[in-house]
Amino acid sequence: MDHPKAPTKLHHHARHTVLRLLGPGLVAGAADDDPSGIATYSQAGAQFGYGMLWTVVLTYPFMVAIQVVGARIGRTTGGGIIANVQTVFPRWVVVWLVFLLLAANTINIAADLAAMGAALKLVIGGHAALYALALGVGCAALEVLIPYRRYAPLLKGLTMVLFVYVATVLSVHVPWGDALLGALLPRPSLDPDYIVMVVAIFGTTISPYVFFWQASEEVEDLRLARHGRPLRDSARSARPTLRRIGIDTAVGMGFSIAIAACIMVTTAATLNASGMTTITTSADAAEALRPLAGDFAFYLFAAGIIGTGLLAVPVLAGSAAYAVAEAFSWRSSLEDAPRDARGFYAIVAGSTLIGAVIALSPLDPIRMLFWTAVINGIVAVPVMAVMMTLVGSAKVMGPVRAGPALRVLGWAATGVMAFVVLALLADWALT
């Protein structure tokens, strides 16, 4: 006898299992494609055509490695990155790391809110600055008022907005042979613009705020687990948990670089192909697409900027708040009520609102968007070096410290990031 409902149940179970495996890594990967990242990828495609696609291929294994490192630190110790830094490094290292992250994240929030306001103005008219302020207030209010167990699914749902960039690339004509060649065959150059673009791409794909967020959300999930214990205290349960972290991170970072590639390909196939090689903001990219690819591509691109900002701004503010709160031993959980974690939520709201004020200021939002990625690239180097020291430490990680393969790949990622940043600084010194 046939049982027609059995496959349906099996399919539902499989889908439920996959969704349970995806969480902090998926959100971290999607938040990595924020409006400043969209601006960087758009400029890369417009200025260099398909010639920068190799960077997203190269960064993928490094992204996965360093994100797994952050997630393992959080899940293994039950504390965030800064909480563990304090156990190994002197106080001045802690203070500098927190300061660098807070400054970079606040500038990033400002750039993202400015881009979101500009994109909303393109779609419905009005005043971009007022939209930026309203969006900032709204993001801060949601993060402060909604508990983590309800907020995490909301962030996971927002990751779906990035599929608009898949639809966008499918709506334009692409010479896929040229695109594949650009992805697999690097053509390095000593041209200053080329070097700055490479640093910007690395900075927007391997961003410190994403490390801190994923580590802290592993801690949040551990707190919500009914019988959750840090892995160093329950090494027997480490294998399935580490497997889940690996899958979650690999999927999340794969999603991130796939969307980055879609944006580069879209702007290369339209803007670069038509001779338009200068795109200064993500909103400019959306507007430039309209006469070349039609209203459909324009609206999709603009909607993506707003949607990714709604995901990225809370992640930026949250990761800064976790770092500051851990440095001062404050309560730090999005599950806590605001009255119970006042310092933590003050940083969440403060960094978001300061970012909104900066977005209203006369500072050039065009340069702010692009240089945010460069700043993230520079800040990432010391943060990555500290994380690699922690994950290889038996004192911090106990019996669940990282194995040789992860340590080699993580240090390689740190070395590559240091190399591209040093290349940029050398270029500045010589000009």
Order of alpha helices (4+ residues) and beta strands (2+ residues): alpha-alpha-alpha-alpha-alpha-alpha-alpha-alpha-alpha-alpha-alpha-alpha-alpha-alpha-alpha-alpha-alpha-alpha-alpha
